[in-house]
Amino acid sequence: VQLAAYRRLTPREHQLLQLIARGYKNQQIAQDLCISMRTVEVCRASLMRRLEVDSLAELMLLYANVHSAP
């Protein structure tokens, strides 16, 4: 279920997830992507909702599982 949800993410959500996985804070993400902090917050909330995770730890676990799957 989560793999299917991951595959349905938008390119922006994939980009955001990669930066989150690298340990970037919202402010750093906003600067790197040339978007507002509010946009990062909204995209991050949408990302977590779409992947059905409630915490950063769950998000990172899902990301690790997806990228280690054959």
All heavy atoms as TSV, in Angstrom:
chain	resi	resn	atom	element	x	y	z
A	1	VAL	N	N	0.831	-1.196	0.000
A	1	VAL	CA	C	0.000	0.000	0.000
A	1	VAL	C	C	0.870	1.253	0.000
A	1	VAL	O	O	0.641	2.156	-0.784
A	1	VAL	CB	C	-0.963	0.007	1.217
A	1	VAL	CG1	C	-1.706	1.306	1.307
A	1	VAL	CG2	C	-1.902	-1.166	1.149
A	2	GLN	N	N	1.887	1.278	0.868
A	2	GLN	CA	C	2.725	2.470	0.939
A	2	GLN	C	C	3.579	2.626	-0.318
A	2	GLN	O	O	3.832	3.742	-0.749
A	2	GLN	CB	C	3.590	2.437	2.186
A	2	GLN	CG	C	2.789	2.655	3.451
A	2	GLN	CD	C	3.645	2.605	4.694
A	2	GLN	OE1	O	4.626	1.887	4.746
A	2	GLN	NE2	N	3.255	3.368	5.694
A	3	LEU	N	N	4.014	1.522	-0.919
A	3	LEU	CA	C	4.799	1.607	-2.138
A	3	LEU	C	C	3.960	2.214	-3.262
A	3	LEU	O	O	4.439	3.068	-4.009
A	3	LEU	CB	C	5.327	0.235	-2.539
A	3	LEU	CG	C	6.205	0.180	-3.780
A	3	LEU	CD1	C	7.415	1.105	-3.624
A	3	LEU	CD2	C	6.649	-1.240	-4.060
A	4	ALA	N	N	2.719	1.809	-3.340
A	4	ALA	CA	C	1.820	2.371	-4.354
A	4	ALA	C	C	1.614	3.866	-4.113
A	4	ALA	O	O	1.638	4.659	-5.057
A	4	ALA	CB	C	0.483	1.642	-4.337
A	5	ALA	N	N	1.435	4.251	-2.863
A	5	ALA	CA	C	1.268	5.667	-2.528
A	5	ALA	C	C	2.539	6.439	-2.865
A	5	ALA	O	O	2.471	7.558	-3.388
A	5	ALA	CB	C	0.919	5.823	-1.048
A	6	TYR	N	N	3.685	5.850	-2.589
A	6	TYR	CA	C	4.967	6.501	-2.899
A	6	TYR	C	C	5.080	6.759	-4.400
A	6	TYR	O	O	5.512	7.830	-4.821
A	6	TYR	CB	C	6.121	5.621	-2.417
A	6	TYR	CG	C	7.475	6.166	-2.769
A	6	TYR	CD1	C	8.060	7.173	-2.011
A	6	TYR	CD2	C	8.177	5.691	-3.882
A	6	TYR	CE1	C	9.304	7.687	-2.341
A	6	TYR	CE2	C	9.415	6.200	-4.211
A	6	TYR	CZ	C	9.971	7.192	-3.445
A	6	TYR	OH	O	11.194	7.702	-3.776
A	7	ARG	N	N	4.683	5.808	-5.198
A	7	ARG	CA	C	4.778	5.948	-6.653
A	7	ARG	C	C	3.832	7.015	-7.198
A	7	ARG	O	O	4.060	7.531	-8.288
A	7	ARG	CB	C	4.496	4.611	-7.328
A	7	ARG	CG	C	5.614	3.619	-7.108
A	7	ARG	CD	C	5.359	2.340	-7.838
A	7	ARG	NE	N	6.505	1.443	-7.678
A	7	ARG	CZ	C	6.422	0.142	-7.680
A	7	ARG	NH1	N	5.259	-0.448	-7.851
A	7	ARG	NH2	N	7.498	-0.598	-7.518
A	8	ARG	N	N	2.772	7.330	-6.453
A	8	ARG	CA	C	1.807	8.341	-6.894
A	8	ARG	C	C	2.173	9.754	-6.453
A	8	ARG	O	O	1.454	10.701	-6.770
A	8	ARG	CB	C	0.415	7.991	-6.381
A	8	ARG	CG	C	-0.228	6.816	-7.092
A	8	ARG	CD	C	-1.696	6.690	-6.770
A	8	ARG	NE	N	-1.950	6.567	-5.346
A	8	ARG	CZ	C	-2.045	5.411	-4.674
A	8	ARG	NH1	N	-1.907	4.271	-5.308
A	8	ARG	NH2	N	-2.277	5.400	-3.382
A	9	LEU	N	N	3.272	9.920	-5.753
A	9	LEU	CA	C	3.673	11.257	-5.320
A	9	LEU	C	C	4.009	12.122	-6.519
A	9	LEU	O	O	4.485	11.631	-7.545
A	9	LEU	CB	C	4.900	11.179	-4.397
A	9	LEU	CG	C	4.715	10.489	-3.058
A	9	LEU	CD1	C	6.047	10.456	-2.311
A	9	LEU	CD2	C	3.650	11.176	-2.215
A	10	THR	N	N	3.796	13.413	-6.364
A	10	THR	CA	C	4.144	14.356	-7.423
A	10	THR	C	C	5.665	14.522	-7.464
A	10	THR	O	O	6.358	14.210	-6.490
A	10	THR	CB	C	3.502	15.732	-7.166
A	10	THR	OG1	O	4.097	16.288	-5.979
A	10	THR	CG2	C	2.003	15.632	-7.010
A	11	PRO	N	N	6.196	15.024	-8.565
A	11	PRO	CA	C	7.640	15.272	-8.627
A	11	PRO	C	C	8.111	16.193	-7.493
A	11	PRO	O	O	9.174	15.973	-6.916
A	11	PRO	CB	C	7.835	15.930	-9.995
A	11	PRO	CG	C	6.702	15.386	-10.820
A	11	PRO	CD	C	5.542	15.261	-9.853
A	12	ARG	N	N	7.311	17.208	-7.158
A	12	ARG	CA	C	7.675	18.123	-6.066
A	12	ARG	C	C	7.722	17.366	-4.739
A	12	ARG	O	O	8.607	17.587	-3.928
A	12	ARG	CB	C	6.683	19.278	-5.995
A	12	ARG	CG	C	6.886	20.209	-4.816
A	12	ARG	CD	C	8.183	20.971	-4.877
A	12	ARG	NE	N	8.010	22.095	-5.765
A	12	ARG	CZ	C	8.948	22.955	-6.050
A	12	ARG	NH1	N	10.141	22.860	-5.506
A	12	ARG	NH2	N	8.740	23.936	-6.882
A	13	GLU	N	N	6.770	16.467	-4.508
A	13	GLU	CA	C	6.753	15.695	-3.268
A	13	GLU	C	C	7.953	14.759	-3.194
A	13	GLU	O	O	8.553	14.603	-2.131
A	13	GLU	CB	C	5.438	14.924	-3.134
A	13	GLU	CG	C	4.254	15.817	-2.820
A	13	GLU	CD	C	2.917	15.140	-2.934
A	13	GLU	OE1	O	2.784	14.187	-3.734
A	13	GLU	OE2	O	1.992	15.571	-2.223
A	14	HIS	N	N	8.331	14.161	-4.316
A	14	HIS	CA	C	9.537	13.319	-4.343
A	14	HIS	C	C	10.769	14.159	-4.006
A	14	HIS	O	O	11.630	13.738	-3.236
A	14	HIS	CB	C	9.725	12.665	-5.717
A	14	HIS	CG	C	8.938	11.424	-5.913
A	14	HIS	ND1	N	9.248	10.234	-5.309
A	14	HIS	CD2	C	7.828	11.180	-6.650
A	14	HIS	CE1	C	8.375	9.311	-5.665
A	14	HIS	NE2	N	7.492	9.861	-6.474
A	15	GLN	N	N	10.846	15.326	-4.581
A	15	GLN	CA	C	11.963	16.235	-4.343
A	15	GLN	C	C	12.027	16.626	-2.868
A	15	GLN	O	O	13.096	16.577	-2.243
A	15	GLN	CB	C	11.768	17.471	-5.226
A	15	GLN	CG	C	12.934	18.388	-5.326
A	15	GLN	CD	C	12.636	19.522	-6.296
A	15	GLN	OE1	O	11.488	19.952	-6.454
A	15	GLN	NE2	N	13.672	20.019	-6.946
A	16	LEU	N	N	10.894	16.962	-2.311
A	16	LEU	CA	C	10.808	17.336	-0.907
A	16	LEU	C	C	11.213	16.170	-0.017
A	16	LEU	O	O	11.996	16.338	0.931
A	16	LEU	CB	C	9.378	17.785	-0.590
A	16	LEU	CG	C	9.142	18.375	0.780
A	16	LEU	CD1	C	9.756	19.764	0.870
A	16	LEU	CD2	C	7.661	18.457	1.068
A	17	LEU	N	N	10.734	14.982	-0.317
A	17	LEU	CA	C	11.057	13.798	0.482
A	17	LEU	C	C	12.552	13.514	0.462
A	17	LEU	O	O	13.141	13.181	1.493
A	17	LEU	CB	C	10.261	12.597	-0.031
A	17	LEU	CG	C	10.460	11.279	0.716
A	17	LEU	CD1	C	10.217	11.434	2.213
A	17	LEU	CD2	C	9.544	10.208	0.129
A	18	GLN	N	N	13.182	13.668	-0.675
A	18	GLN	CA	C	14.631	13.452	-0.760
A	18	GLN	C	C	15.382	14.436	0.128
A	18	GLN	O	O	16.337	14.062	0.806
A	18	GLN	CB	C	15.108	13.576	-2.206
A	18	GLN	CG	C	14.679	12.420	-3.060
A	18	GLN	CD	C	15.045	12.612	-4.519
A	18	GLN	OE1	O	15.348	13.724	-4.959
A	18	GLN	NE2	N	14.996	11.541	-5.282
A	19	LEU	N	N	14.957	15.684	0.132
A	19	LEU	CA	C	15.625	16.685	0.965
A	19	LEU	C	C	15.381	16.420	2.454
A	19	LEU	O	O	16.289	16.571	3.275
A	19	LEU	CB	C	15.166	18.093	0.574
A	19	LEU	CG	C	15.599	18.544	-0.818
A	19	LEU	CD1	C	14.986	19.894	-1.153
A	19	LEU	CD2	C	17.114	18.582	-0.943
A	20	ILE	N	N	14.169	16.005	2.800
A	20	ILE	CA	C	13.873	15.652	4.188
A	20	ILE	C	C	14.754	14.480	4.613
A	20	ILE	O	O	15.320	14.481	5.710
A	20	ILE	CB	C	12.376	15.316	4.364
A	20	ILE	CG1	C	11.515	16.562	4.147
A	20	ILE	CG2	C	12.110	14.712	5.739
A	20	ILE	CD1	C	10.023	16.272	4.027
A	21	ALA	N	N	14.888	13.497	3.745
A	21	ALA	CA	C	15.701	12.319	4.052
A	21	ALA	C	C	17.175	12.683	4.234
A	21	ALA	O	O	17.889	12.017	4.989
A	21	ALA	CB	C	15.551	11.278	2.946
A	22	ARG	N	N	17.609	13.727	3.581
A	22	ARG	CA	C	19.001	14.194	3.743
A	22	ARG	C	C	19.188	15.010	5.022
A	22	ARG	O	O	20.294	15.449	5.321
A	22	ARG	CB	C	19.408	15.044	2.552
A	22	ARG	CG	C	19.576	14.272	1.286
A	22	ARG	CD	C	20.036	15.164	0.166
A	22	ARG	NE	N	20.005	14.434	-1.089
A	22	ARG	CZ	C	19.913	15.003	-2.270
A	22	ARG	NH1	N	19.863	16.313	-2.375
A	22	ARG	NH2	N	19.888	14.268	-3.356
A	23	GLY	N	N	18.089	15.252	5.734
A	23	GLY	CA	C	18.168	15.963	6.997
A	23	GLY	C	C	17.955	17.461	6.899
A	23	GLY	O	O	18.189	18.185	7.864
A	24	TYR	N	N	17.489	17.932	5.756
A	24	TYR	CA	C	17.254	19.358	5.593
A	24	TYR	C	C	16.075	19.811	6.446
A	24	TYR	O	O	15.079	19.115	6.568
A	24	TYR	CB	C	16.937	19.688	4.129
A	24	TYR	CG	C	18.117	19.700	3.199
A	24	TYR	CD1	C	19.129	18.751	3.289
A	24	TYR	CD2	C	18.211	20.645	2.190
A	24	TYR	CE1	C	20.206	18.756	2.403
A	24	TYR	CE2	C	19.277	20.656	1.305
A	24	TYR	CZ	C	20.266	19.710	1.426
A	24	TYR	OH	O	21.320	19.717	0.558
A	25	LYS	N	N	16.185	20.981	7.011
A	25	LYS	CA	C	15.096	21.610	7.753
A	25	LYS	C	C	14.211	22.365	6.759
A	25	LYS	O	O	14.619	22.638	5.619
A	25	LYS	CB	C	15.647	22.596	8.796
A	25	LYS	CG	C	16.629	21.973	9.765
A	25	LYS	CD	C	15.944	20.986	10.669
A	25	LYS	CE	C	16.946	20.420	11.652
A	25	LYS	NZ	N	16.565	19.136	12.167
A	26	ASN	N	N	13.011	22.722	7.190
A	26	ASN	CA	C	12.075	23.414	6.298
A	26	ASN	C	C	12.679	24.666	5.679
A	26	ASN	O	O	12.493	24.943	4.498
A	26	ASN	CB	C	10.784	23.774	7.039
A	26	ASN	CG	C	9.912	22.559	7.297
A	26	ASN	OD1	O	10.203	21.462	6.850
A	26	ASN	ND2	N	8.842	22.768	8.033
A	27	GLN	N	N	13.410	25.441	6.480
A	27	GLN	CA	C	14.017	26.677	5.969
A	27	GLN	C	C	15.027	26.381	4.861
A	27	GLN	O	O	15.058	27.069	3.843
A	27	GLN	CB	C	14.703	27.432	7.114
A	27	GLN	CG	C	15.300	28.769	6.688
A	27	GLN	CD	C	14.243	29.780	6.281
A	27	GLN	OE1	O	13.226	29.902	6.947
A	27	GLN	NE2	N	14.460	30.491	5.200
A	28	GLN	N	N	15.829	25.336	5.047
A	28	GLN	CA	C	16.814	24.963	4.028
A	28	GLN	C	C	16.123	24.496	2.752
A	28	GLN	O	O	16.560	24.820	1.642
A	28	GLN	CB	C	17.724	23.850	4.548
A	28	GLN	CG	C	18.621	24.258	5.701
A	28	GLN	CD	C	19.290	23.048	6.327
A	28	GLN	OE1	O	18.616	22.148	6.819
A	28	GLN	NE2	N	20.604	23.028	6.297
A	29	ILE	N	N	15.053	23.729	2.913
A	29	ILE	CA	C	14.294	23.241	1.759
A	29	ILE	C	C	13.702	24.426	0.993
A	29	ILE	O	O	13.800	24.483	-0.235
A	29	ILE	CB	C	13.189	22.265	2.204
A	29	ILE	CG1	C	13.805	20.982	2.790
A	29	ILE	CG2	C	12.257	21.934	1.039
A	29	ILE	CD1	C	12.821	20.063	3.484
A	30	ALA	N	N	13.128	25.365	1.709
A	30	ALA	CA	C	12.539	26.548	1.082
A	30	ALA	C	C	13.593	27.308	0.277
A	30	ALA	O	O	13.342	27.710	-0.864
A	30	ALA	CB	C	11.919	27.453	2.140
A	31	GLN	N	N	14.770	27.474	0.844
A	31	GLN	CA	C	15.841	28.188	0.148
A	31	GLN	C	C	16.312	27.417	-1.083
A	31	GLN	O	O	16.495	27.993	-2.152
A	31	GLN	CB	C	17.009	28.450	1.089
A	31	GLN	CG	C	16.701	29.486	2.144
A	31	GLN	CD	C	17.816	29.643	3.167
A	31	GLN	OE1	O	18.766	28.872	3.199
A	31	GLN	NE2	N	17.674	30.659	4.013
A	32	ASP	N	N	16.515	26.110	-0.926
A	32	ASP	CA	C	16.996	25.295	-2.042
A	32	ASP	C	C	16.016	25.251	-3.210
A	32	ASP	O	O	16.423	25.239	-4.364
A	32	ASP	CB	C	17.284	23.868	-1.585
A	32	ASP	CG	C	18.637	23.716	-0.910
A	32	ASP	OD1	O	19.231	24.741	-0.540
A	32	ASP	OD2	O	19.092	22.572	-0.761
A	33	LEU	N	N	14.724	25.202	-2.888
A	33	LEU	CA	C	13.711	25.084	-3.934
A	33	LEU	C	C	13.132	26.429	-4.357
A	33	LEU	O	O	12.260	26.481	-5.222
A	33	LEU	CB	C	12.576	24.159	-3.467
A	33	LEU	CG	C	12.980	22.724	-3.101
A	33	LEU	CD1	C	11.748	21.930	-2.671
A	33	LEU	CD2	C	13.688	22.043	-4.257
A	34	CYS	N	N	13.611	27.501	-3.724
A	34	CYS	CA	C	13.138	28.855	-4.020
A	34	CYS	C	C	11.620	28.965	-3.858
A	34	CYS	O	O	10.909	29.477	-4.736
A	34	CYS	CB	C	13.562	29.295	-5.416
A	34	CYS	SG	S	15.346	29.359	-5.625
A	35	ILE	N	N	11.140	28.450	-2.733
A	35	ILE	CA	C	9.725	28.534	-2.399
A	35	ILE	C	C	9.613	29.054	-0.973
A	35	ILE	O	O	10.603	29.131	-0.247
A	35	ILE	CB	C	9.002	27.174	-2.546
A	35	ILE	CG1	C	9.657	26.093	-1.667
A	35	ILE	CG2	C	8.969	26.737	-4.007
A	35	ILE	CD1	C	8.975	24.733	-1.711
A	36	SER	N	N	8.404	29.402	-0.570
A	36	SER	CA	C	8.209	29.942	0.775
A	36	SER	C	C	8.200	28.816	1.807
A	36	SER	O	O	7.946	27.647	1.486
A	36	SER	CB	C	6.897	30.721	0.851
A	36	SER	OG	O	5.798	29.831	0.828
A	37	MET	N	N	8.443	29.199	3.046
A	37	MET	CA	C	8.380	28.247	4.154
A	37	MET	C	C	6.979	27.648	4.239
A	37	MET	O	O	6.828	26.458	4.503
A	37	MET	CB	C	8.687	28.954	5.482
A	37	MET	CG	C	10.148	29.033	5.809
A	37	MET	SD	S	10.759	27.510	6.496
A	37	MET	CE	C	9.940	27.521	8.076
A	38	ARG	N	N	5.978	28.466	4.040
A	38	ARG	CA	C	4.595	27.993	4.119
A	38	ARG	C	C	4.332	26.922	3.065
A	38	ARG	O	O	3.661	25.922	3.327
A	38	ARG	CB	C	3.619	29.166	3.955
A	38	ARG	CG	C	2.184	28.778	4.075
A	38	ARG	CD	C	1.848	28.336	5.496
A	38	ARG	NE	N	0.468	27.890	5.541
A	38	ARG	CZ	C	0.031	26.849	6.230
A	38	ARG	NH1	N	0.858	26.158	6.970
A	38	ARG	NH2	N	-1.226	26.511	6.200
A	39	THR	N	N	4.864	27.105	1.864
A	39	THR	CA	C	4.700	26.119	0.803
A	39	THR	C	C	5.355	24.798	1.208
A	39	THR	O	O	4.793	23.728	0.995
A	39	THR	CB	C	5.279	26.633	-0.518
A	39	THR	OG1	O	4.612	27.843	-0.874
A	39	THR	CG2	C	5.126	25.621	-1.636
A	40	VAL	N	N	6.523	24.879	1.817
A	40	VAL	CA	C	7.204	23.666	2.298
A	40	VAL	C	C	6.333	22.975	3.339
A	40	VAL	O	O	6.143	21.751	3.287
A	40	VAL	CB	C	8.591	23.993	2.890
A	40	VAL	CG1	C	9.208	22.760	3.546
A	40	VAL	CG2	C	9.518	24.558	1.828
A	41	GLU	N	N	5.808	23.731	4.267
A	41	GLU	CA	C	4.972	23.154	5.333
A	41	GLU	C	C	3.736	22.467	4.761
A	41	GLU	O	O	3.384	21.363	5.173
A	41	GLU	CB	C	4.560	24.239	6.324
A	41	GLU	CG	C	5.716	24.780	7.133
A	41	GLU	CD	C	5.398	26.073	7.855
A	41	GLU	OE1	O	4.271	26.604	7.702
A	41	GLU	OE2	O	6.270	26.568	8.587
A	42	VAL	N	N	3.090	23.114	3.797
A	42	VAL	CA	C	1.888	22.552	3.179
A	42	VAL	C	C	2.237	21.280	2.394
A	42	VAL	O	O	1.549	20.259	2.499
A	42	VAL	CB	C	1.187	23.592	2.281
A	42	VAL	CG1	C	0.105	22.953	1.427
A	42	VAL	CG2	C	0.621	24.714	3.121
A	43	CYS	N	N	3.311	21.335	1.617
A	43	CYS	CA	C	3.739	20.168	0.830
A	43	CYS	C	C	4.138	19.008	1.736
A	43	CYS	O	O	3.824	17.850	1.457
A	43	CYS	CB	C	4.896	20.527	-0.094
A	43	CYS	SG	S	4.434	21.549	-1.488
A	44	ARG	N	N	4.826	19.328	2.812
A	44	ARG	CA	C	5.257	18.291	3.752
A	44	ARG	C	C	4.057	17.622	4.421
A	44	ARG	O	O	4.000	16.404	4.536
A	44	ARG	CB	C	6.181	18.911	4.797
A	44	ARG	CG	C	6.835	17.923	5.699
A	44	ARG	CD	C	7.856	18.646	6.571
A	44	ARG	NE	N	8.487	17.727	7.481
A	44	ARG	CZ	C	9.694	17.860	7.964
A	44	ARG	NH1	N	10.423	18.900	7.612
A	44	ARG	NH2	N	10.192	16.981	8.789
A	45	ALA	N	N	3.074	18.418	4.817
A	45	ALA	CA	C	1.856	17.869	5.422
A	45	ALA	C	C	1.112	16.997	4.412
A	45	ALA	O	O	0.631	15.905	4.752
A	45	ALA	CB	C	0.969	18.995	5.926
A	46	SER	N	N	1.026	17.448	3.176
A	46	SER	CA	C	0.366	16.678	2.124
A	46	SER	C	C	1.100	15.367	1.878
A	46	SER	O	O	0.476	14.309	1.737
A	46	SER	CB	C	0.319	17.506	0.839
A	46	SER	OG	O	-0.144	16.733	-0.234
A	47	LEU	N	N	2.402	15.431	1.847
A	47	LEU	CA	C	3.245	14.252	1.646
A	47	LEU	C	C	2.983	13.217	2.739
A	47	LEU	O	O	2.764	12.041	2.452
A	47	LEU	CB	C	4.712	14.687	1.654
A	47	LEU	CG	C	5.786	13.630	1.639
A	47	LEU	CD1	C	5.790	12.913	0.306
A	47	LEU	CD2	C	7.139	14.268	1.884
A	48	MET	N	N	2.970	13.655	3.968
A	48	MET	CA	C	2.761	12.737	5.091
A	48	MET	C	C	1.344	12.159	5.073
A	48	MET	O	O	1.149	10.979	5.349
A	48	MET	CB	C	3.070	13.430	6.408
A	48	MET	CG	C	4.558	13.756	6.519
A	48	MET	SD	S	5.048	14.505	8.055
A	48	MET	CE	C	4.894	13.116	9.171
A	49	ARG	N	N	0.390	12.971	4.707
A	49	ARG	CA	C	-1.000	12.499	4.620
A	49	ARG	C	C	-1.138	11.457	3.511
A	49	ARG	O	O	-1.746	10.403	3.699
A	49	ARG	CB	C	-1.923	13.692	4.379
A	49	ARG	CG	C	-3.383	13.407	4.503
A	49	ARG	CD	C	-4.264	14.670	4.437
A	49	ARG	NE	N	-3.826	15.693	3.492
A	49	ARG	CZ	C	-3.203	16.831	3.828
A	49	ARG	NH1	N	-2.930	17.109	5.084
A	49	ARG	NH2	N	-2.847	17.707	2.909
A	50	ARG	N	N	-0.555	11.732	2.362
A	50	ARG	CA	C	-0.656	10.806	1.225
A	50	ARG	C	C	0.039	9.484	1.493
A	50	ARG	O	O	-0.389	8.445	0.997
A	50	ARG	CB	C	-0.087	11.455	-0.033
A	50	ARG	CG	C	-0.973	12.594	-0.520
A	50	ARG	CD	C	-0.478	13.208	-1.779
A	50	ARG	NE	N	-0.671	12.261	-2.862
A	50	ARG	CZ	C	-0.282	12.477	-4.111
A	50	ARG	NH1	N	0.306	13.611	-4.416
A	50	ARG	NH2	N	-0.484	11.590	-5.048
A	51	LEU	N	N	1.119	9.531	2.272
A	51	LEU	CA	C	1.843	8.299	2.603
A	51	LEU	C	C	1.317	7.642	3.881
A	51	LEU	O	O	1.809	6.596	4.286
A	51	LEU	CB	C	3.343	8.599	2.738
A	51	LEU	CG	C	4.040	9.003	1.441
A	51	LEU	CD1	C	5.484	9.376	1.712
A	51	LEU	CD2	C	3.955	7.882	0.404
A	52	GLU	N	N	0.343	8.284	4.492
A	52	GLU	CA	C	-0.304	7.762	5.696
A	52	GLU	C	C	0.696	7.513	6.826
A	52	GLU	O	O	0.707	6.446	7.448
A	52	GLU	CB	C	-1.096	6.496	5.381
A	52	GLU	CG	C	-2.207	6.732	4.383
A	52	GLU	CD	C	-2.972	5.473	4.003
A	52	GLU	OE1	O	-2.722	4.406	4.603
A	52	GLU	OE2	O	-3.817	5.565	3.103
A	53	VAL	N	N	1.540	8.509	7.081
A	53	VAL	CA	C	2.479	8.448	8.209
A	53	VAL	C	C	2.183	9.616	9.143
A	53	VAL	O	O	1.684	10.653	8.723
A	53	VAL	CB	C	3.958	8.476	7.753
A	53	VAL	CG1	C	4.289	7.242	6.928
A	53	VAL	CG2	C	4.289	9.725	6.961
A	54	ASP	N	N	2.496	9.411	10.413
A	54	ASP	CA	C	2.177	10.423	11.419
A	54	ASP	C	C	3.395	11.121	11.996
A	54	ASP	O	O	3.257	12.059	12.773
A	54	ASP	CB	C	1.393	9.778	12.580
A	54	ASP	CG	C	0.052	9.228	12.114
A	54	ASP	OD1	O	-0.614	9.901	11.303
A	54	ASP	OD2	O	-0.314	8.125	12.554
A	55	SER	N	N	4.584	10.655	11.633
A	55	SER	CA	C	5.780	11.255	12.218
A	55	SER	C	C	6.923	11.216	11.213
A	55	SER	O	O	6.901	10.459	10.229
A	55	SER	CB	C	6.193	10.496	13.482
A	55	SER	OG	O	6.645	9.202	13.129
A	56	LEU	N	N	7.935	12.013	11.499
A	56	LEU	CA	C	9.133	12.024	10.669
A	56	LEU	C	C	9.811	10.656	10.698
A	56	LEU	O	O	10.302	10.181	9.676
A	56	LEU	CB	C	10.094	13.114	11.155
A	56	LEU	CG	C	11.388	13.257	10.382
A	56	LEU	CD1	C	11.132	13.574	8.917
A	56	LEU	CD2	C	12.254	14.326	11.007
A	57	ALA	N	N	9.813	10.015	11.855
A	57	ALA	CA	C	10.424	8.683	11.976
A	57	ALA	C	C	9.742	7.679	11.046
A	57	ALA	O	O	10.418	6.902	10.351
A	57	ALA	CB	C	10.364	8.207	13.417
A	58	GLU	N	N	8.416	7.694	11.021
A	58	GLU	CA	C	7.682	6.793	10.125
A	58	GLU	C	C	7.983	7.120	8.664
A	58	GLU	O	O	8.122	6.213	7.839
A	58	GLU	CB	C	6.176	6.928	10.347
A	58	GLU	CG	C	5.633	6.253	11.567
A	58	GLU	CD	C	4.123	6.383	11.637
A	58	GLU	OE1	O	3.432	5.595	10.962
A	58	GLU	OE2	O	3.651	7.291	12.342
A	59	LEU	N	N	8.078	8.396	8.359
A	59	LEU	CA	C	8.375	8.829	6.998
A	59	LEU	C	C	9.747	8.320	6.558
A	59	LEU	O	O	9.902	7.795	5.460
A	59	LEU	CB	C	8.310	10.361	6.907
A	59	LEU	CG	C	8.526	10.970	5.531
A	59	LEU	CD1	C	7.419	10.544	4.566
A	59	LEU	CD2	C	8.575	12.486	5.637
A	60	MET	N	N	10.736	8.429	7.438
A	60	MET	CA	C	12.089	7.979	7.104
A	60	MET	C	C	12.161	6.459	6.988
A	60	MET	O	O	12.876	5.931	6.143
A	60	MET	CB	C	13.099	8.475	8.143
A	60	MET	CG	C	13.314	9.983	8.123
A	60	MET	SD	S	13.893	10.623	6.528
A	60	MET	CE	C	12.384	11.032	5.677
A	61	LEU	N	N	11.403	5.767	7.806
A	61	LEU	CA	C	11.356	4.305	7.720
A	61	LEU	C	C	10.752	3.881	6.385
A	61	LEU	O	O	11.281	2.994	5.706
A	61	LEU	CB	C	10.550	3.737	8.890
A	61	LEU	CG	C	10.480	2.224	8.995
A	61	LEU	CD1	C	11.884	1.627	9.128
A	61	LEU	CD2	C	9.640	1.817	10.189
A	62	LEU	N	N	9.666	4.516	5.996
A	62	LEU	CA	C	9.045	4.217	4.712
A	62	LEU	C	C	10.023	4.512	3.569
A	62	LEU	O	O	10.184	3.701	2.658
A	62	LEU	CB	C	7.775	5.050	4.550
A	62	LEU	CG	C	6.982	4.818	3.269
A	62	LEU	CD1	C	5.497	4.973	3.523
A	62	LEU	CD2	C	7.415	5.753	2.168
A	63	TYR	N	N	10.681	5.651	3.635
A	63	TYR	CA	C	11.642	6.045	2.599
A	63	TYR	C	C	12.763	5.013	2.494
A	63	TYR	O	O	13.131	4.592	1.395
A	63	TYR	CB	C	12.205	7.432	2.918
A	63	TYR	CG	C	13.133	7.979	1.869
A	63	TYR	CD1	C	12.635	8.568	0.714
A	63	TYR	CD2	C	14.515	7.938	2.038
A	63	TYR	CE1	C	13.480	9.088	-0.262
A	63	TYR	CE2	C	15.369	8.452	1.074
A	63	TYR	CZ	C	14.838	9.015	-0.070
A	63	TYR	OH	O	15.691	9.525	-1.029
A	64	ALA	N	N	13.277	4.576	3.635
A	64	ALA	CA	C	14.347	3.572	3.649
A	64	ALA	C	C	13.851	2.256	3.070
A	64	ALA	O	O	14.568	1.607	2.287
A	64	ALA	CB	C	14.857	3.369	5.074
A	65	ASN	N	N	12.642	1.853	3.418
A	65	ASN	CA	C	12.090	0.598	2.904
A	65	ASN	C	C	11.888	0.650	1.397
A	65	ASN	O	O	12.168	-0.309	0.697
A	65	ASN	CB	C	10.761	0.265	3.604
A	65	ASN	CG	C	10.959	-0.173	5.027
A	65	ASN	OD1	O	12.038	-0.622	5.417
A	65	ASN	ND2	N	9.916	-0.040	5.837
A	66	VAL	N	N	11.399	1.762	0.906
A	66	VAL	CA	C	11.163	1.910	-0.525
A	66	VAL	C	C	12.482	1.867	-1.290
A	66	VAL	O	O	12.572	1.236	-2.353
A	66	VAL	CB	C	10.407	3.226	-0.823
A	66	VAL	CG1	C	10.441	3.574	-2.300
A	66	VAL	CG2	C	8.969	3.131	-0.339
A	67	HIS	N	N	13.501	2.489	-0.751
A	67	HIS	CA	C	14.780	2.560	-1.472
A	67	HIS	C	C	15.662	1.328	-1.278
A	67	HIS	O	O	16.668	1.191	-1.958
A	67	HIS	CB	C	15.520	3.842	-1.099
A	67	HIS	CG	C	14.916	5.032	-1.764
A	67	HIS	ND1	N	15.215	5.399	-3.036
A	67	HIS	CD2	C	13.980	5.907	-1.329
A	67	HIS	CE1	C	14.494	6.451	-3.379
A	67	HIS	NE2	N	13.738	6.778	-2.356
A	68	SER	N	N	15.263	0.437	-0.391
A	68	SER	CA	C	16.033	-0.805	-0.235
A	68	SER	C	C	15.304	-1.980	-0.866
A	68	SER	O	O	15.845	-3.073	-0.943
A	68	SER	CB	C	16.290	-1.089	1.248
A	68	SER	OG	O	15.068	-1.371	1.918
A	69	ALA	N	N	14.060	-1.758	-1.331
A	69	ALA	CA	C	13.289	-2.832	-1.957
A	69	ALA	C	C	13.880	-3.168	-3.320
A	69	ALA	O	O	14.336	-2.278	-4.046
A	69	ALA	CB	C	11.827	-2.405	-2.100
A	70	PRO	N	N	13.878	-4.449	-3.675
A	70	PRO	CA	C	14.431	-4.853	-4.994
A	70	PRO	C	C	13.582	-4.393	-6.150
A	70	PRO	O	O	12.470	-4.083	-6.071
A	70	PRO	CB	C	14.458	-6.374	-4.916
A	70	PRO	CG	C	13.569	-6.774	-3.799
A	70	PRO	CD	C	13.410	-5.578	-2.917
